[in-house]
Amino acid sequence: VMPQVLTALRVAAGLSWVVIVAAEMLAGRDGLGFLVTDARNAQRLDLVVAAMAAIGLIGVGIDFLMARLT
């Protein structure tokens, strides 16, 4: 059963990262999601791309750590 549990935790960790960033975009006053929204409103595409890259790298890092746990 343990491999299935660890796989479910890996999927849940990735999904939780997506939900956290989305919540920051909607209601946050800080964080990477808020940075994307704020930079988009200020037409700072360089910050938007940098924040998106950071979000992606953190997501890959979370997935890598969860895969190592498996």
DSSP file (Angstrom, degrees, kcal/mol; ACC not computed):
  #  RESIDUE AA STRUCTURE BP1 BP2  ACC     N-H-->O    O-->H-N    N-H-->O    O-->H-N    TCO  KAPPA ALPHA  PHI   PSI    X-CA   Y-CA   Z-CA
    1    1 A V     >        0   0    0      0, 0.0     4,-1.9     0, 0.0     3,-0.5   0.000 360.0 360.0 360.0 -29.2    0.0    0.0    0.0
    2    2 A M  H  >  +     0   0    0      1,-0.2     4,-2.6     2,-0.2     5,-0.2   0.856 360.0  54.5 -58.3 -41.1    2.9    2.4    0.7
    3    3 A P  H  > S+     0   0    0      0, 0.0     4,-2.1     0, 0.0    -1,-0.2   0.903 109.9  48.2 -60.4 -38.3    3.8    3.1   -2.9
    4    4 A Q  H  > S+     0   0    0     -3,-0.5     4,-2.2     2,-0.2    -2,-0.2   0.885 111.3  50.3 -67.8 -37.8    0.2    4.2   -3.6
    5    5 A V  H  X S+     0   0    0     -4,-1.9     4,-2.2     2,-0.2    -1,-0.2   0.924 111.7  47.4 -65.2 -44.7    0.2    6.4   -0.6
    6    6 A L  H  X S+     0   0    0     -4,-2.6     4,-2.0     2,-0.2    -2,-0.2   0.876 111.2  51.2 -66.7 -36.5    3.4    8.1   -1.5
    7    7 A T  H  X S+     0   0    0     -4,-2.1     4,-2.3    -5,-0.2    -1,-0.2   0.907 109.7  50.3 -64.6 -41.1    2.2    8.6   -5.1
    8    8 A A  H  X S+     0   0    0     -4,-2.2     4,-2.6     1,-0.2    -2,-0.2   0.889 109.8  50.7 -63.8 -38.9   -1.0   10.2   -3.7
    9    9 A L  H  X S+     0   0    0     -4,-2.2     4,-2.3     2,-0.2    -1,-0.2   0.877 108.7  52.3 -65.1 -37.2    1.1   12.5   -1.5
   10   10 A R  H  X S+     0   0    0     -4,-2.0     4,-1.8     2,-0.2    -2,-0.2   0.926 112.4  44.2 -64.0 -45.1    3.2   13.4   -4.6
   11   11 A V  H  X S+     0   0    0     -4,-2.3     4,-2.4     1,-0.2    -2,-0.2   0.908 113.6  51.1 -65.7 -42.1    0.1   14.4   -6.5
   12   12 A A  H  X S+     0   0    0     -4,-2.6     4,-2.5     1,-0.2    -2,-0.2   0.870 107.6  53.0 -64.6 -37.0   -1.4   16.2   -3.6
   13   13 A A  H  X S+     0   0    0     -4,-2.3     4,-1.7     2,-0.2    -1,-0.2   0.917 111.1  46.3 -64.9 -42.6    1.8   18.2   -3.0
   14   14 A G  H  X S+     0   0    0     -4,-1.8     4,-1.7     1,-0.2    -2,-0.2   0.916 114.2  47.4 -65.5 -42.4    1.7   19.3   -6.7
   15   15 A L  H  X S+     0   0    0     -4,-2.4     4,-2.3     1,-0.2    -2,-0.2   0.882 109.3  53.8 -66.9 -37.7   -1.9   20.2   -6.6
   16   16 A S  H  X S+     0   0    0     -4,-2.5     4,-2.4     1,-0.2    -1,-0.2   0.865 105.6  54.1 -65.8 -34.2   -1.5   22.1   -3.3
   17   17 A W  H  X S+     0   0    0     -4,-1.7     4,-2.1     2,-0.2    -1,-0.2   0.919 109.1  48.3 -63.9 -42.6    1.2   24.2   -4.8
   18   18 A V  H  X S+     0   0    0     -4,-1.7     4,-2.3     1,-0.2    -2,-0.2   0.916 112.7  48.3 -62.5 -43.5   -1.1   25.2   -7.7
   19   19 A V  H  X S+     0   0    0     -4,-2.3     4,-2.5     2,-0.2    -2,-0.2   0.886 109.6  52.3 -67.1 -39.4   -3.9   26.0   -5.3
   20   20 A I  H  X S+     0   0    0     -4,-2.4     4,-2.1     2,-0.2    -1,-0.2   0.938 111.6  45.8 -62.4 -46.6   -1.6   28.1   -3.1
   21   21 A V  H  X S+     0   0    0     -4,-2.1     4,-1.8     1,-0.2    -2,-0.2   0.909 113.4  50.0 -63.8 -41.8   -0.4   30.2   -6.0
   22   22 A A  H  X S+     0   0    0     -4,-2.3     4,-1.6     1,-0.2    -1,-0.2   0.897 109.4  51.3 -64.4 -39.7   -4.0   30.6   -7.3
   23   23 A A  H  X>S+     0   0    0     -4,-2.5     4,-3.0     1,-0.2     5,-0.7   0.879 108.0  52.4 -65.1 -37.4   -5.2   31.7   -3.9
   24   24 A E  H  X5S+     0   0    0     -4,-2.1     4,-1.0     1,-0.2    -1,-0.2   0.872 107.4  53.0 -64.7 -36.0   -2.4   34.3   -3.7
   25   25 A M  H  <5S+     0   0    0     -4,-1.8    -1,-0.2    -5,-0.2    -2,-0.2   0.867 117.9  36.4 -66.1 -35.1   -3.5   35.6   -7.1
   26   26 A L  H  <5S+     0   0    0     -4,-1.6    -2,-0.2    -5,-0.1    -1,-0.2   0.899 139.9   0.2 -86.2 -43.6   -7.1   36.1   -6.0
   27   27 A A  H  <5S+     0   0    0     -4,-3.0    -3,-0.2    -5,-0.2    -2,-0.1   0.418  95.9 111.7-132.7   0.3   -6.8   37.2   -2.3
   28   28 A G     << -     0   0    0     -4,-1.0     3,-0.1    -5,-0.7    -4,-0.0  -0.370  44.6-161.6 -82.7 158.9   -3.2   37.5   -1.3
   29   29 A R  S    S+     0   0    0      1,-0.2     2,-0.3    -2,-0.1    -1,-0.1   0.343  81.0  18.0-114.2  -0.3   -1.2   40.6   -0.4
   30   30 A D  S    S+     0   0    0     -6,-0.1     4,-0.3     0, 0.0    -1,-0.2  -0.962  83.4  74.4-157.8 170.7    2.2   38.9   -0.9
   31   31 A G  S  > S-     0   0    0     -2,-0.3     4,-1.9     1,-0.1     5,-0.1  -0.422  88.4 -65.1 108.2 173.8    3.7   35.8   -2.4
   32   32 A L  H  > S+     0   0    0      2,-0.2     4,-2.2     1,-0.2     5,-0.2   0.862 129.7  54.3 -69.8 -36.8    4.5   34.8   -6.0
   33   33 A G  H  > S+     0   0    0      1,-0.2     4,-2.0     2,-0.2    -1,-0.2   0.921 110.6  46.3 -62.8 -43.0    0.9   34.6   -7.1
   34   34 A F  H  > S+     0   0    0     -4,-0.3     4,-3.2     1,-0.2     5,-0.3   0.880 109.4  55.8 -65.5 -37.3    0.3   38.2   -6.0
   35   35 A L  H  X S+     0   0    0     -4,-1.9     4,-2.7     2,-0.2     5,-0.3   0.910 107.0  49.4 -61.5 -41.8    3.6   39.2   -7.7
   36   36 A V  H  X S+     0   0    0     -4,-2.2     4,-2.1     2,-0.2    -1,-0.2   0.944 115.2  43.3 -61.9 -47.6    2.3   37.8  -11.0
   37   37 A T  H  X S+     0   0    0     -4,-2.0     4,-2.2     2,-0.2    -2,-0.2   0.923 116.5  46.6 -65.1 -45.0   -1.0   39.7  -10.7
   38   38 A D  H  X S+     0   0    0     -4,-3.2     4,-1.6     1,-0.2    -2,-0.2   0.909 113.8  47.6 -65.8 -42.6    0.6   42.9   -9.5
   39   39 A A  H  <>S+     0   0    0     -4,-2.7     5,-3.1    -5,-0.3     4,-0.3   0.869 110.6  52.9 -67.3 -35.6    3.3   42.9  -12.2
   40   40 A R  H ><5S+     0   0    0     -4,-2.1     3,-1.1    -5,-0.3    -2,-0.2   0.921 109.0  49.0 -64.5 -42.6    0.7   42.1  -14.8
   41   41 A N  H 3<5S+     0   0    0     -4,-2.2    -1,-0.2     1,-0.3    -2,-0.2   0.829 113.5  46.7 -65.9 -30.8   -1.4   45.1  -13.7
   42   42 A A  T 3<5S-     0   0    0     -4,-1.6    -1,-0.3    -5,-0.2    -2,-0.2   0.403 113.4-121.2 -89.1   2.2    1.8   47.3  -13.8
   43   43 A Q  T < 5 +     0   0    0     -3,-1.1     2,-0.9    -4,-0.3    -3,-0.2   0.876  61.7 148.3  57.6  41.4    2.7   45.9  -17.3
   44   44 A R    >>< +     0   0    0     -5,-3.1     4,-1.8     1,-0.2     3,-0.6  -0.732  16.5 172.4-103.5  80.5    6.0   44.6  -16.0
   45   45 A L  H 3> S+     0   0    0     -2,-0.9     4,-2.5     1,-0.2     5,-0.2   0.775  73.1  62.4 -64.5 -26.8    6.4   41.6  -18.1
   46   46 A D  H 3> S+     0   0    0      1,-0.2     4,-2.1     2,-0.2    -1,-0.2   0.910 106.9  44.3 -64.6 -40.5    9.9   40.9  -16.9
   47   47 A L  H <> S+     0   0    0     -3,-0.6     4,-2.7     2,-0.2     5,-0.2   0.868 111.2  54.4 -70.1 -36.0    8.6   40.4  -13.4
   48   48 A V  H  X S+     0   0    0     -4,-1.8     4,-2.4     2,-0.2    -2,-0.2   0.945 111.8  43.8 -61.0 -47.6    5.7   38.2  -14.6
   49   49 A V  H  X S+     0   0    0     -4,-2.5     4,-2.3     2,-0.2    -2,-0.2   0.904 114.0  50.2 -66.1 -41.3    8.1   35.9  -16.5
   50   50 A A  H  X S+     0   0    0     -4,-2.1     4,-2.2    -5,-0.2    -1,-0.2   0.915 112.5  46.6 -63.9 -42.7   10.6   35.8  -13.5
   51   51 A A  H  X S+     0   0    0     -4,-2.7     4,-2.6     2,-0.2    -2,-0.2   0.895 111.8  51.2 -66.7 -39.4    7.8   35.0  -11.1
   52   52 A M  H  X S+     0   0    0     -4,-2.4     4,-2.3    -5,-0.2    -2,-0.2   0.897 110.3  49.4 -64.2 -39.0    6.4   32.3  -13.4
   53   53 A A  H  X S+     0   0    0     -4,-2.3     4,-2.7     2,-0.2    -2,-0.2   0.908 111.2  49.4 -64.9 -41.1    9.8   30.8  -13.7
   54   54 A A  H  X S+     0   0    0     -4,-2.2     4,-2.5     2,-0.2     5,-0.2   0.910 110.2  50.8 -64.2 -42.0   10.2   30.8   -9.9
   55   55 A I  H  X S+     0   0    0     -4,-2.6     4,-2.2     1,-0.2    -2,-0.2   0.922 112.9  46.5 -60.7 -44.3    6.8   29.1   -9.5
   56   56 A G  H  X S+     0   0    0     -4,-2.3     4,-2.5     2,-0.2    -2,-0.2   0.910 112.0  49.3 -65.1 -43.3    7.8   26.5  -12.0
   57   57 A L  H  X S+     0   0    0     -4,-2.7     4,-2.3     2,-0.2    -2,-0.2   0.896 111.6  48.8 -65.0 -40.0   11.2   25.8  -10.4
   58   58 A I  H  X S+     0   0    0     -4,-2.5     4,-2.6     2,-0.2    -1,-0.2   0.908 111.1  51.2 -65.6 -40.3    9.6   25.5   -7.0
   59   59 A G  H  X S+     0   0    0     -4,-2.2     4,-2.4    -5,-0.2    -2,-0.2   0.913 110.6  47.8 -61.3 -43.2    7.0   23.1   -8.4
   60   60 A V  H  X S+     0   0    0     -4,-2.5     4,-2.6     2,-0.2    -1,-0.2   0.890 111.3  52.1 -64.5 -38.8    9.7   21.0  -10.0
   61   61 A G  H  X S+     0   0    0     -4,-2.3     4,-2.5     2,-0.2    -2,-0.2   0.912 109.4  48.4 -63.5 -43.0   11.6   21.1   -6.7
   62   62 A I  H  X S+     0   0    0     -4,-2.6     4,-2.4     2,-0.2    -2,-0.2   0.930 113.1  48.1 -61.8 -45.2    8.6   19.9   -4.8
   63   63 A D  H  X S+     0   0    0     -4,-2.4     4,-2.4     1,-0.2    -2,-0.2   0.901 111.1  50.8 -63.4 -40.6    8.0   17.1   -7.3
   64   64 A F  H  X S+     0   0    0     -4,-2.6     4,-2.3     2,-0.2    -1,-0.2   0.924 111.3  47.8 -62.5 -44.6   11.7   16.1   -7.2
   65   65 A L  H  X S+     0   0    0     -4,-2.5     4,-1.8     1,-0.2    -2,-0.2   0.904 113.1  47.7 -64.5 -40.6   11.6   15.9   -3.4
   66   66 A M  H  X S+     0   0    0     -4,-2.4     4,-1.5     2,-0.2    -1,-0.2   0.876 110.7  52.0 -68.4 -36.0    8.4   13.9   -3.4
   67   67 A A  H  < S+     0   0    0     -4,-2.4    -2,-0.2     1,-0.2    -1,-0.2   0.890 108.7  50.7 -66.2 -38.5    9.8   11.5   -6.0
   68   68 A R  H  < S+     0   0    0     -4,-2.3    -1,-0.2     1,-0.2    -2,-0.2   0.859 106.4  55.4 -65.8 -34.4   13.0   11.0   -3.9
   69   69 A L  H  <        0   0    0     -4,-1.8    -1,-0.2     1,-0.3    -2,-0.2   0.863 360.0 360.0 -64.5 -35.5   10.7   10.2   -0.9
   70   70 A T     <        0   0    0     -4,-1.5    -1,-0.3    -5,-0.1    -2,-0.2   0.494 360.0 360.0 -68.1 360.0    9.1    7.5   -3.0
